C-alpha cells in the first residue's frame, strides 16, 4: 500500500517508516501540516496516518479539509491526546481510527491493514491494484511483477524502487526523491546505493527484453517510460 504519514516527531516517524517499509509498504512522510495537506490533496494514498499536533495546520483541520473535499481515504489519527473527549473529537472530524501514543507497532500495522482492505472493498473494486507500462505490470496486492507475461523476481528494495518509478511514470524522479521515498535516508551525494540497485533492477526489467524502459536523465535523475 501507499501510505502518507504526517508526523513532526522524527523519532516516532522513523519507527513507523521502518516498520511499514519492512512490510513492503511505500511511505511518504511530511513533518509540517501545510505540506502534509498538500500531499494529501494532490497524491493518491491507500491510508493516511496523521498526528494531531502539527506545525502550521493541525491534524484535525487537515482531516476536515479532506472530508470537505470529498477525499475518502482512510485516516488513522496518531496522538498523545488520550482523553475520551479528545478521541471522540478526532473521530467526529472524519477520522476512521484513533491510536494513542505510545503504541505498539504491531497494533498500528494491524489497523493500517484493516483500513486498507476496507478501502478497497468500499471502493467497489475500483481501488488501484495494478500498475502497467507497455508490457511491464505490477500487481500491488500480490507484489507480482511481469514483463511480456514473464515473471520477474525482485528483492524488496528493488520492488519498492520499481513501484515508485511506476507511480511516477513519465516523470523525472530525482535521486533525493528516491532516497526519501524508497530508503527514507537523508540525501548523501557520496553514496552509490541508488546506482547499485538501479543497475540490478535494469538487469531484471530491461536487459532480457531488448527495449529499455528505465532511462537516466543526466544531472536530474531517472524516468521510466515506454
DRENPA-634538 format. One record per residue: residue in three letters; x negated, y, z of N, C-alpha, C in turn; residue number from 1. Coordinates in nm, 2 decimals, padded with zeros to 4 digits, always signed. Example, Ala and Ser with C-alpha at 12.3 -4.5 7.8 and 13.67 -1.06 7.14 Angstrom:
! DRENPA-634538
- code:n_xx:n_yy:n_zz:ca_xx:ca_yy:ca_zz:c_xx:c_yy:c_zz:pos
- ALA:-01.32:-00.57:+00.78:-01.23:-00.45:+00.78:-01.32:-00.33:+00.78:1
- SER:-01.28:-00.22:+00.71:-01.37:-00.11:+00.71:-01.29:+00.00:+00.79:2
//
This chain:
! DRENPA-634538
- code:n_xx:n_yy:n_zz:ca_xx:ca_yy:ca_zz:c_xx:c_yy:c_zz:pos
- UNK:-00.08:-00.12:+00.00:+00.00:+00.00:+00.00:-00.09:+00.13:+00.00:1
- UNK:-00.03:+00.23:-00.05:-00.10:+00.36:-00.04:-00.04:+00.44:+00.07:2
- UNK:-00.12:+00.49:+00.17:-00.07:+00.55:+00.29:-00.13:+00.68:+00.31:3
- UNK:-00.05:+00.78:+00.35:-00.10:+00.91:+00.38:-00.11:+00.92:+00.53:4
- UNK:-00.23:+00.96:+00.59:-00.25:+00.98:+00.73:-00.28:+01.13:+00.75:5
- UNK:-00.19:+01.19:+00.83:-00.22:+01.33:+00.87:-00.24:+01.33:+01.02:6
- UNK:-00.37:+01.35:+01.05:-00.42:+01.33:+01.19:-00.54:+01.42:+01.21:7
- UNK:-00.54:+01.51:+01.31:-00.65:+01.60:+01.32:-00.76:+01.55:+01.42:8
- UNK:-00.73:+01.44:+01.49:-00.83:+01.38:+01.58:-00.91:+01.29:+01.50:9
- UNK:-01.04:+01.32:+01.47:-01.12:+01.24:+01.38:-01.14:+01.10:+01.43:10
- UNK:-01.16:+01.09:+01.56:-01.19:+00.95:+01.62:-01.07:+00.86:+01.60:11
- UNK:-00.95:+00.92:+01.62:-00.83:+00.84:+01.60:-00.81:+00.80:+01.45:12
- UNK:-00.84:+00.90:+01.37:-00.82:+00.88:+01.22:-00.92:+00.77:+01.18:13
- UNK:-01.04:+00.78:+01.22:-01.14:+00.68:+01.18:-01.10:+00.54:+01.22:14
- UNK:-01.04:+00.53:+01.34:-00.99:+00.40:+01.39:-00.88:+00.34:+01.30:15
- UNK:-00.79:+00.43:+01.27:-00.68:+00.39:+01.18:-00.72:+00.35:+01.04:16
- UNK:-00.81:+00.44:+00.98:-00.85:+00.42:+00.85:-00.93:+00.29:+00.84:17
- UNK:-01.02:+00.26:+00.93:-01.10:+00.14:+00.93:-01.00:+00.02:+00.93:18
- UNK:-00.91:+00.02:+01.02:-00.81:-00.10:+01.03:-00.73:-00.11:+00.90:19
- UNK:-00.68:-00.01:+00.85:-00.59:-00.02:+00.73:-00.67:-00.06:+00.61:20
- UNK:-00.79:+00.00:+00.59:-00.87:-00.04:+00.47:-00.91:-00.18:+00.48:21
- UNK:-00.94:-00.23:+00.60:-00.98:-00.37:+00.61:-00.86:-00.46:+00.58:22
- UNK:-00.74:-00.41:+00.58:-00.62:-00.48:+00.54:-00.58:-00.45:+00.40:23
- UNK:-00.68:-00.39:+00.32:-00.66:-00.37:+00.18:-00.56:-00.26:+00.14:24
- UNK:-00.54:-00.17:+00.24:-00.45:-00.05:+00.20:-00.54:+00.06:+00.16:25
- UNK:-00.49:+00.15:+00.08:-00.56:+00.27:+00.04:-00.51:+00.39:+00.12:26
- UNK:-00.60:+00.46:+00.19:-00.56:+00.57:+00.28:-00.61:+00.70:+00.24:27
- UNK:-00.52:+00.80:+00.23:-00.56:+00.94:+00.21:-00.54:+01.01:+00.34:28
- UNK:-00.65:+01.08:+00.39:-00.65:+01.14:+00.52:-00.66:+01.29:+00.51:29
- UNK:-00.57:+01.36:+00.58:-00.57:+01.50:+00.59:-00.57:+01.54:+00.74:30
- UNK:-00.65:+01.64:+00.78:-00.65:+01.69:+00.92:-00.57:+01.81:+00.95:31
- UNK:-00.52:+01.88:+00.84:-00.45:+02.00:+00.85:-00.31:+01.98:+00.81:32
- UNK:-00.21:+02.04:+00.88:-00.07:+02.03:+00.85:-00.04:+02.08:+00.71:33
- UNK:-00.10:+02.19:+00.67:-00.07:+02.26:+00.55:-00.12:+02.17:+00.43:34
- UNK:-00.24:+02.12:+00.44:-00.29:+02.03:+00.34:-00.22:+01.90:+00.34:35
- UNK:-00.18:+01.85:+00.45:-00.10:+01.73:+00.46:+00.03:+01.74:+00.39:36
- UNK:+00.10:+01.85:+00.41:+00.23:+01.87:+00.34:+00.21:+01.88:+00.19:37
- UNK:+00.10:+01.94:+00.15:+00.08:+01.95:+00.00:+00.06:+01.81:-00.06:38
- UNK:-00.01:+01.72:+00.01:-00.03:+01.59:-00.04:+00.10:+01.51:-00.03:39
- UNK:+00.17:+01.53:+00.08:+00.30:+01.45:+00.10:+00.40:+01.49:-00.01:40
- UNK:+00.40:+01.61:-00.06:+00.50:+01.65:-00.16:+00.45:+01.64:-00.31:41
- UNK:+00.32:+01.61:-00.33:+00.27:+01.61:-00.46:+00.22:+01.47:-00.50:42
- UNK:+00.20:+01.38:-00.41:+00.15:+01.25:-00.44:+00.25:+01.15:-00.39:43
- UNK:+00.24:+01.02:-00.44:+00.33:+00.92:-00.41:+00.27:+00.82:-00.31:44
- UNK:+00.34:+00.79:-00.20:+00.29:+00.71:-00.10:+00.40:+00.60:-00.06:45
- UNK:+00.35:+00.49:+00.00:+00.44:+00.39:+00.05:+00.48:+00.42:+00.19:46
- UNK:+00.39:+00.47:+00.27:+00.42:+00.50:+00.41:+00.34:+00.63:+00.45:47
- UNK:+00.39:+00.71:+00.54:+00.31:+00.82:+00.59:+00.30:+00.81:+00.74:48
- UNK:+00.18:+00.84:+00.80:+00.16:+00.84:+00.94:+00.12:+00.98:+00.98:49
- UNK:+00.21:+01.05:+01.06:+00.19:+01.19:+01.09:+00.19:+01.22:+01.23:50
- UNK:+00.08:+01.29:+01.28:+00.07:+01.34:+01.41:+00.17:+01.45:+01.43:51
- UNK:+00.21:+01.48:+01.56:+00.30:+01.59:+01.58:+00.22:+01.72:+01.59:52
- UNK:+00.12:+01.72:+01.67:+00.04:+01.85:+01.69:-00.07:+01.86:+01.59:53
- UNK:-00.05:+01.95:+01.49:-00.14:+01.97:+01.38:-00.17:+02.12:+01.36:54
- UNK:-00.29:+02.15:+01.31:-00.32:+02.29:+01.28:-00.23:+02.34:+01.17:55
- UNK:-00.19:+02.47:+01.17:-00.11:+02.54:+01.07:+00.03:+02.50:+01.06:56
- UNK:+00.06:+02.37:+01.03:+00.20:+02.33:+01.02:+00.21:+02.20:+01.11:57
- UNK:+00.30:+02.20:+01.21:+00.31:+02.09:+01.29:+00.39:+01.98:+01.23:58
- UNK:+00.37:+01.85:+01.28:+00.42:+01.73:+01.22:+00.57:+01.73:+01.19:59
- UNK:+00.65:+01.78:+01.29:+00.80:+01.77:+01.27:+00.84:+01.86:+01.16:60
- UNK:+00.78:+01.97:+01.14:+00.81:+02.07:+01.03:+00.78:+02.00:+00.90:61
- UNK:+00.67:+01.92:+00.89:+00.63:+01.85:+00.77:+00.74:+01.75:+00.73:62
- UNK:+00.79:+01.68:+00.84:+00.89:+01.57:+00.81:+01.02:+01.64:+00.77:63
- UNK:+01.06:+01.74:+00.84:+01.19:+01.81:+00.80:+01.18:+01.87:+00.66:64
- UNK:+01.06:+01.92:+00.62:+01.05:+01.97:+00.48:+01.06:+01.85:+00.38:65
- UNK:+01.00:+01.74:+00.41:+01.01:+01.63:+00.32:+01.15:+01.58:+00.30:66
- UNK:+01.22:+01.57:+00.41:+01.36:+01.52:+00.40:+01.45:+01.63:+00.33:67
- UNK:+01.42:+01.75:+00.35:+01.50:+01.86:+00.28:+01.47:+01.86:+00.13:68
- UNK:+01.35:+01.81:+00.10:+01.31:+01.80:-00.04:+01.35:+01.66:-00.10:69
- UNK:+01.43:+01.58:-00.03:+01.48:+01.45:-00.07:+01.36:+01.35:-00.09:70
- UNK:+01.26:+01.37:-00.02:+01.15:+01.27:-00.03:+01.17:+01.17:+00.09:71
- UNK:+01.20:+01.05:+00.05:+01.24:+00.95:+00.15:+01.14:+00.85:+00.19:72
- UNK:+01.01:+00.88:+00.16:+00.90:+00.79:+00.20:+00.91:+00.77:+00.36:73
- UNK:+00.90:+00.64:+00.40:+00.90:+00.62:+00.54:+00.79:+00.69:+00.62:74
- UNK:+00.82:+00.74:+00.74:+00.73:+00.82:+00.82:+00.72:+00.76:+00.96:75
- UNK:+00.59:+00.74:+01.00:+00.57:+00.70:+01.14:+00.51:+00.82:+01.21:76
- UNK:+00.57:+00.87:+01.32:+00.51:+00.97:+01.40:+00.41:+00.91:+01.50:77
- UNK:+00.29:+00.96:+01.51:+00.19:+00.92:+01.60:+00.16:+01.03:+01.69:78
- UNK:+00.19:+01.02:+01.82:+00.18:+01.13:+01.91:+00.16:+01.09:+02.06:79
- UNK:+00.09:+01.18:+02.13:+00.08:+01.16:+02.27:+00.20:+01.21:+02.35:80
- UNK:+00.29:+01.27:+02.28:+00.41:+01.32:+02.34:+00.51:+01.21:+02.36:81
- UNK:+00.52:+01.16:+02.48:+00.59:+01.03:+02.50:+00.72:+01.04:+02.57:82
- UNK:+00.77:+01.16:+02.62:+00.90:+01.16:+02.68:+01.01:+01.12:+02.59:83
- UNK:+01.11:+01.07:+02.65:+01.23:+01.02:+02.57:+01.28:+01.13:+02.48:84
- UNK:+01.30:+01.25:+02.54:+01.35:+01.36:+02.46:+01.26:+01.40:+02.34:85
- UNK:+01.13:+01.39:+02.36:+01.04:+01.41:+02.25:+01.04:+01.31:+02.14:86
- UNK:+01.06:+01.18:+02.18:+01.07:+01.08:+02.09:+01.20:+01.09:+02.01:87
- UNK:+01.31:+01.12:+02.08:+01.44:+01.14:+02.01:+01.43:+01.26:+01.91:88
- UNK:+01.36:+01.37:+01.96:+01.35:+01.48:+01.87:+01.27:+01.44:+01.74:89
- UNK:+01.17:+01.36:+01.76:+01.09:+01.32:+01.64:+01.17:+01.23:+01.55:90
- UNK:+01.25:+01.14:+01.60:+01.34:+01.06:+01.51:+01.45:+01.14:+01.45:91
- UNK:+01.50:+01.23:+01.52:+01.61:+01.32:+01.46:+01.55:+01.41:+01.35:92
- UNK:+01.42:+01.44:+01.35:+01.37:+01.52:+01.25:+01.36:+01.45:+01.11:93
- UNK:+01.38:+01.32:+01.12:+01.38:+01.24:+00.99:+01.27:+01.13:+00.99:94
- UNK:+01.20:+01.11:+01.10:+01.10:+01.01:+01.11:+01.17:+00.87:+01.12:95
- UNK:+01.10:+00.77:+01.07:+01.16:+00.63:+01.07:+01.11:+00.56:+01.20:96
- UNK:+01.00:+00.60:+01.25:+00.94:+00.53:+01.37:+00.86:+00.63:+01.45:97
- UNK:+00.83:+00.59:+01.58:+00.76:+00.68:+01.67:+00.67:+00.59:+01.75:98
- UNK:+00.54:+00.61:+01.74:+00.44:+00.53:+01.81:+00.36:+00.63:+01.90:99
- UNK:+00.36:+00.59:+02.03:+00.29:+00.68:+02.13:+00.14:+00.64:+02.15:100
- UNK:+00.06:+00.75:+02.15:-00.08:+00.73:+02.18:-00.10:+00.71:+02.33:101
- UNK:-00.20:+00.63:+02.38:-00.28:+00.54:+02.30:-00.20:+00.42:+02.25:102
- UNK:-00.25:+00.35:+02.15:-00.17:+00.24:+02.09:-00.27:+00.13:+02.04:103
- UNK:-00.21:+00.01:+02.02:-00.29:-00.10:+01.97:-00.28:-00.10:+01.82:104
- UNK:-00.39:-00.11:+01.75:-00.38:-00.11:+01.60:-00.29:-00.21:+01.55:105
- UNK:-00.29:-00.33:+01.61:-00.20:-00.44:+01.56:-00.05:-00.40:+01.56:106
- UNK:-00.01:-00.31:+01.65:+00.12:-00.27:+01.65:+00.15:-00.17:+01.54:107
- UNK:+00.05:-00.08:+01.52:+00.06:+00.02:+01.41:+00.07:-00.06:+01.28:108
- UNK:-00.02:-00.15:+01.26:-00.02:-00.23:+01.14:+00.11:-00.30:+01.11:109
- UNK:+00.17:-00.36:+01.22:+00.30:-00.43:+01.20:+00.41:-00.33:+01.16:110
- UNK:+00.41:-00.21:+01.22:+00.51:-00.11:+01.18:+00.49:-00.06:+01.04:111
- UNK:+00.37:-00.04:+01.00:+00.34:+00.00:+00.86:+00.39:-00.10:+00.76:112
- UNK:+00.36:-00.23:+00.79:+00.41:-00.34:+00.70:+00.56:-00.35:+00.69:113
- UNK:+00.63:-00.33:+00.81:+00.77:-00.34:+00.81:+00.83:-00.23:+00.73:114
- UNK:+00.78:-00.10:+00.75:+00.84:+00.01:+00.68:+00.81:+00.00:+00.53:115
- UNK:+00.69:-00.05:+00.50:+00.65:-00.06:+00.36:+00.74:-00.16:+00.28:116
- UNK:+00.77:-00.27:+00.35:+00.87:-00.37:+00.29:+01.01:-00.31:+00.28:117
- UNK:+01.05:-00.24:+00.39:+01.18:-00.18:+00.39:+01.20:-00.08:+00.28:118
- UNK:+01.09:+00.00:+00.25:+01.09:+00.10:+00.15:+01.11:+00.03:+00.01:119
- UNK:+01.04:-00.08:-00.01:+01.05:-00.15:-00.14:+01.19:-00.20:-00.16:120
- UNK:+01.25:-00.26:-00.05:+01.39:-00.32:-00.06:+01.49:-00.21:-00.08:121
- UNK:+01.48:-00.10:-00.01:+01.58:+00.01:-00.02:+01.57:+00.08:-00.14:122
- UNK:+01.46:+00.07:-00.22:+01.45:+00.14:-00.34:+01.51:+00.06:-00.46:123
- UNK:+01.58:-00.05:-00.42:+01.64:-00.12:-00.53:+01.55:-00.19:-00.62:124
- UNK:+01.42:-00.22:-00.57:+01.33:-00.29:-00.66:+01.25:-00.19:-00.75:125
- UNK:+01.27:-00.06:-00.74:+01.20:+00.03:-00.83:+01.07:+00.08:-00.77:126
- UNK:+01.04:+00.04:-00.65:+00.91:+00.08:-00.59:+00.80:+00.03:-00.68:127
- UNK:+00.70:+00.11:-00.70:+00.59:+00.08:-00.79:+00.52:-00.04:-00.73:128
- UNK:+00.51:-00.15:-00.81:+00.45:-00.27:-00.77:+00.34:-00.31:-00.87:129
- UNK:+00.32:-00.24:-00.98:+00.22:-00.28:-01.08:+00.16:-00.15:-01.14:130
- UNK:+00.03:-00.16:-01.16:-00.04:-00.05:-01.24:-00.09:-00.12:-01.37:131
- UNK:-00.08:-00.04:-01.48:-00.11:-00.10:-01.61:-00.18:+00.00:-01.69:132
- UNK:-00.28:-00.04:-01.76:-00.35:+00.05:-01.85:-00.41:-00.04:-01.97:133
- UNK:-00.36:-00.02:-02.09:-00.39:-00.10:-02.20:-00.36:-00.25:-02.16:134
- UNK:-00.46:-00.34:-02.17:-00.43:-00.48:-02.13:-00.48:-00.51:-01.99:135
- UNK:-00.51:-00.41:-01.91:-00.55:-00.43:-01.77:-00.43:-00.41:-01.68:136
- UNK:-00.41:-00.50:-01.59:-00.29:-00.49:-01.50:-00.34:-00.52:-01.35:137
- UNK:-00.28:-00.45:-01.26:-00.29:-00.48:-01.12:-00.16:-00.50:-01.05:138
- UNK:-00.14:-00.61:-00.99:-00.02:-00.64:-00.91:-00.05:-00.59:-00.77:139
- UNK:+00.02:-00.48:-00.73:+00.00:-00.42:-00.60:+00.04:-00.50:-00.48:140
- UNK:+00.13:-00.60:-00.51:+00.18:-00.68:-00.40:+00.09:-00.80:-00.37:141
- UNK:+00.04:-00.86:-00.47:-00.05:-00.98:-00.46:-00.20:-00.94:-00.47:142
- UNK:-00.23:-00.82:-00.52:-00.36:-00.78:-00.55:-00.43:-00.86:-00.66:143
- UNK:-00.34:-00.92:-00.75:-00.39:-00.99:-00.86:-00.43:-00.90:-00.97:144
- UNK:-00.55:-00.91:-01.03:-00.59:-00.83:-01.14:-00.61:-00.91:-01.26:145
- UNK:-00.56:-00.87:-01.38:-00.58:-00.94:-01.50:-00.61:-00.84:-01.61:146
- UNK:-00.69:-00.89:-01.71:-00.71:-00.82:-01.84:-00.69:-00.92:-01.95:147
- UNK:-00.62:-00.88:-02.05:-00.59:-00.97:-02.16:-00.54:-01.10:-02.11:148
- UNK:-00.46:-01.10:-02.00:-00.40:-01.22:-01.94:-00.50:-01.31:-01.88:149
- UNK:-00.62:-01.26:-01.86:-00.72:-01.34:-01.79:-00.74:-01.29:-01.64:150
- UNK:-00.74:-01.38:-01.55:-00.76:-01.34:-01.41:-00.90:-01.29:-01.38:151
- UNK:-00.90:-01.18:-01.30:-01.03:-01.12:-01.27:-01.04:-01.12:-01.11:152
- UNK:-01.14:-01.18:-01.06:-01.16:-01.19:-00.92:-01.25:-01.07:-00.87:153
- UNK:-01.19:-00.99:-00.78:-01.26:-00.87:-00.73:-01.28:-00.88:-00.58:154
- UNK:-01.39:-00.83:-00.53:-01.41:-00.82:-00.39:-01.32:-00.70:-00.34:155
- UNK:-01.30:-00.70:-00.21:-01.21:-00.60:-00.15:-01.24:-00.46:-00.19:156
- UNK:-01.37:-00.42:-00.18:-01.41:-00.28:-00.22:-01.39:-00.26:-00.37:157
- UNK:-01.42:-00.36:-00.45:-01.40:-00.34:-00.59:-01.26:-00.32:-00.63:158
- UNK:-01.17:-00.39:-00.56:-01.02:-00.38:-00.58:-00.98:-00.24:-00.54:159
- UNK:-01.02:-00.19:-00.43:-00.98:-00.05:-00.39:-01.03:+00.05:-00.48:160
- UNK:-01.15:+00.03:-00.53:-01.21:+00.12:-00.63:-01.13:+00.12:-00.76:161
- UNK:-01.10:+00.01:-00.81:-01.02:+00.00:-00.93:-00.88:+00.05:-00.91:162
- UNK:-00.82:+00.02:-00.80:-00.68:+00.07:-00.77:-00.68:+00.23:-00.77:163
- UNK:-00.78:+00.29:-00.71:-00.79:+00.43:-00.70:-00.80:+00.49:-00.84:164
- UNK:-00.89:+00.43:-00.92:-00.91:+00.48:-01.06:-00.78:+00.46:-01.14:165
- UNK:-00.71:+00.35:-01.12:-00.59:+00.33:-01.20:-00.48:+00.42:-01.16:166
- UNK:-00.47:+00.46:-01.03:-00.37:+00.55:-00.98:-00.40:+00.69:-01.04:167
- UNK:-00.52:+00.72:-01.08:-00.56:+00.84:-01.14:-00.60:+00.83:-01.28:168
- UNK:-00.54:+00.73:-01.35:-00.58:+00.70:-01.49:-00.58:+00.83:-01.58:169
- UNK:-00.68:+00.85:-01.66:-00.69:+00.97:-01.75:-00.74:+01.09:-01.68:170
- UNK:-00.76:+01.08:-01.55:-00.82:+01.20:-01.47:-00.96:+01.17:-01.43:171
- UNK:-01.04:+01.27:-01.43:-01.18:+01.26:-01.39:-01.18:+01.25:-01.24:172
- UNK:-01.24:+01.14:-01.18:-01.24:+01.12:-01.04:-01.39:+01.14:-01.00:173
- UNK:-01.41:+01.24:-00.91:-01.55:+01.27:-00.86:-01.60:+01.17:-00.76:174
- UNK:-01.73:+01.17:-00.75:-01.79:+01.08:-00.65:-01.75:+01.11:-00.51:175
- UNK:-01.73:+01.24:-00.48:-01.68:+01.28:-00.35:-01.54:+01.22:-00.32:176
- UNK:-01.45:+01.23:-00.42:-01.32:+01.17:-00.41:-01.32:+01.02:-00.38:177
- UNK:-01.41:+00.95:-00.45:-01.43:+00.81:-00.43:-01.48:+00.78:-00.29:178
- UNK:-01.57:+00.85:-00.24:-01.62:+00.83:-00.10:-01.51:+00.85:+00.00:179
- UNK:-01.43:+00.96:-00.02:-01.33:+00.99:+00.08:-01.22:+00.89:+00.08:180
- UNK:-01.18:+00.84:-00.04:-01.06:+00.76:-00.05:-01.08:+00.61:-00.06:181
- UNK:-01.20:+00.57:-00.10:-01.23:+00.43:-00.10:-01.31:+00.38:+00.01:182
- UNK:-01.41:+00.46:+00.05:-01.50:+00.43:+00.16:-01.47:+00.51:+00.29:183
- UNK:-01.41:+00.62:+00.27:-01.39:+00.72:+00.38:-01.52:+00.76:+00.44:184
- UNK:-01.62:+00.78:+00.36:-01.75:+00.84:+00.40:-01.75:+00.98:+00.37:185
- UNK:-01.83:+01.06:+00.45:-01.86:+01.20:+00.40:-01.96:+01.18:+00.28:186
- UNK:-01.95:+01.27:+00.19:-02.03:+01.25:+00.07:-02.18:+01.27:+00.09:187
- UNK:-02.26:+01.17:+00.05:-02.40:+01.17:+00.06:-02.46:+01.16:-00.08:188
- UNK:-02.51:+01.27:-00.13:-02.56:+01.27:-00.27:-02.68:+01.18:-00.29:189
- UNK:-02.74:+01.13:-00.18:-02.86:+01.04:-00.20:-02.82:+00.90:-00.21:190
- UNK:-02.70:+00.86:-00.17:-02.67:+00.72:-00.17:-02.63:+00.67:-00.31:191
- UNK:-02.66:+00.54:-00.34:-02.62:+00.49:-00.47:-02.51:+00.38:-00.46:192
- UNK:-02.44:+00.38:-00.34:-02.34:+00.28:-00.32:-02.23:+00.28:-00.43:193
- UNK:-02.19:+00.40:-00.48:-02.09:+00.40:-00.58:-02.14:+00.35:-00.71:194
- UNK:-02.27:+00.38:-00.75:-02.33:+00.33:-00.87:-02.33:+00.17:-00.87:195
- UNK:-02.37:+00.12:-00.75:-02.38:-00.03:-00.74:-02.24:-00.09:-00.76:196
- UNK:-02.14:-00.04:-00.69:-02.00:-00.10:-00.70:-01.94:-00.07:-00.84:197
- UNK:-01.97:+00.04:-00.90:-01.91:+00.07:-01.03:-01.98:-00.02:-01.13:198
- UNK:-02.10:-00.05:-01.12:-02.17:-00.14:-01.21:-02.11:-00.28:-01.20:199
- UNK:-02.09:-00.33:-01.08:-02.03:-00.46:-01.06:-01.89:-00.46:-01.12:200
- UNK:-01.81:-00.36:-01.09:-01.67:-00.35:-01.14:-01.67:-00.35:-01.30:201
- UNK:-01.76:-00.28:-01.36:-01.76:-00.28:-01.50:-01.80:-00.41:-01.56:202
- UNK:-01.89:-00.49:-01.50:-01.92:-00.62:-01.55:-01.80:-00.71:-01.55:203
- UNK:-01.71:-00.69:-01.45:-01.59:-00.78:-01.45:-01.48:-00.72:-01.53:204
- UNK:-01.46:-00.59:-01.54:-01.34:-00.53:-01.60:-01.37:-00.51:-01.75:205
- UNK:-01.49:-00.46:-01.78:-01.52:-00.42:-01.92:-01.60:-00.51:-02.00:206
- UNK:-01.71:-00.56:-01.95:-01.81:-00.63:-02.03:-01.76:-00.75:-02.10:207
- UNK:-01.67:-00.84:-02.04:-01.63:-00.96:-02.11:-01.52:-00.93:-02.22:208
- UNK:-01.47:-00.80:-02.22:-01.36:-00.77:-02.31:-01.40:-00.68:-02.43:209
- UNK:-01.52:-00.64:-02.44:-01.57:-00.56:-02.55:-01.54:-00.41:-02.54:210
- UNK:-01.41:-00.38:-02.52:-01.37:-00.24:-02.52:-01.37:-00.18:-02.38:211
- UNK:-01.46:-00.09:-02.35:-01.47:-00.04:-02.21:-01.36:+00.05:-02.18:212
- UNK:-01.31:+00.04:-02.05:-01.20:+00.14:-02.01:-01.26:+00.24:-01.91:213
- UNK:-01.36:+00.20:-01.83:-01.42:+00.29:-01.73:-01.54:+00.36:-01.80:214
- UNK:-01.53:+00.50:-01.79:-01.63:+00.58:-01.85:-01.69:+00.68:-01.75:215
- UNK:-01.82:+00.70:-01.77:-01.89:+00.80:-01.69:-01.88:+00.94:-01.75:216
- UNK:-01.84:+01.04:-01.67:-01.83:+01.18:-01.72:-01.95:+01.24:-01.65:217
- UNK:-02.06:+01.27:-01.73:-02.18:+01.32:-01.68:-02.16:+01.45:-01.60:218
- UNK:-02.22:+01.44:-01.48:-02.21:+01.56:-01.39:-02.08:+01.58:-01.32:219
- UNK:-01.98:+01.49:-01.35:-01.84:+01.51:-01.29:-01.79:+01.39:-01.22:220
- UNK:-01.82:+01.27:-01.27:-01.76:+01.15:-01.20:-01.73:+01.04:-01.30:221
- UNK:-01.61:+00.98:-01.28:-01.57:+00.87:-01.36:-01.42:+00.89:-01.41:222
- UNK:-01.39:+00.82:-01.52:-01.25:+00.82:-01.56:-01.22:+00.69:-01.62:223
- UNK:-01.10:+00.64:-01.60:-01.05:+00.51:-01.66:-00.94:+00.55:-01.76:224
- UNK:-00.96:+00.51:-01.88:-00.85:+00.54:-01.98:-00.87:+00.45:-02.10:225
- UNK:-00.76:+00.44:-02.17:-00.76:+00.35:-02.29:-00.83:+00.41:-02.40:226
//
